[in-house]
Amino acid sequence: MNDPDINTLMLAAAERQLAVAALQKKYLDSAAVPTEQLVLDMRELLSTERVVLDAIITLFVKLGHGASLPRDPAPPSAPAPAPLPAEA
């Protein structure tokens, strides 16, 4: 697992966990938080989330491009069942 994309994802996830933990502690210790500070903190969380999501998407795209496609065509599907006789 020396892939740089995996390393980026792990680093981004760790940074996100640290940011969330720091904000949880900050808000647990505070009786009241100014709206402006709350907005700034939420923006920070959103930016760390974007980094994690970008790393995940990059990893999945890379894995998808590396997947080999089957060489044999898919087997034919089973024939459709015969229709039931109409009731009189």
N, C-alpha and C positions, 0 to 999 in steps of 0.2 A: 504494500500500500504506500508506495512512494510517489504516487501520482500527485502532481501539484494541485490539481482540482480538488482532490480529496483533502489535501492539507489545507487548502483555502477554506473549504467547507468546515472542517474541524476547528480551524482558528476562528472563523466567523461565528460558529455556534458557541464556542467558549466565550468570546467577547460579548455575545448577546446574553449569555447566562450571567456574566459578571455585571453587565449593565442592569439587568432586571433585579438581581440581588441587591445592588447598591440602591436602586430606587425603592425597593421594598423596605429596606432598612430606613431610608430617608423618610418615607411616609409613615412608617410605624412610629418613628421618633418625633414626628411633628403633629401638633394639635390642629394646625391650620396651615394651608399652603396657598400662596397667592396664585391667582389664575394664570398670570403670566409665566410663573415658574412651572406650573403644571403643563402648560402648552409647550414650553421648551423641552421638558422632560419627555413628553409624548412624541415630539418630533425626533428626539434622540433615539427613542425606542423604535420608531418607524424606520429610521435610517439604518439601524442595526438589523432590523428585520429584512429590509431590502437587500442588504449584503448577503444574509443567509439564504434568502430565496434565490438570488442571482447565482450563488454558488451551487445550490441544489439543481437549478435549471440547467446550468452549464454542465454539471456532472451527468445528468440524465440525457441531455442532448449528445454529449460525447459518448456515453454508453450506447445510445441508440444508433449512432453512426458506426460504432464498432461491431454491432451485432451482424452476424452473417444471415443472409436470407436463405431460405430453403431452396435447393436446386431443383428438386422434384416438384412437379405441380401437385396441387392438393388432390386427393382422391375424389372421384365423382361422388356426389351426395347420393344417399339412398333414394330410390324412387318414391314418389308421393303415394300415400296409401289410397286405395280405391275408394271412391265416394260411397257413402252409405246409401242403401236403397231408400227411395222416397216413401214416406208413410202415406197410406191411403186414408 
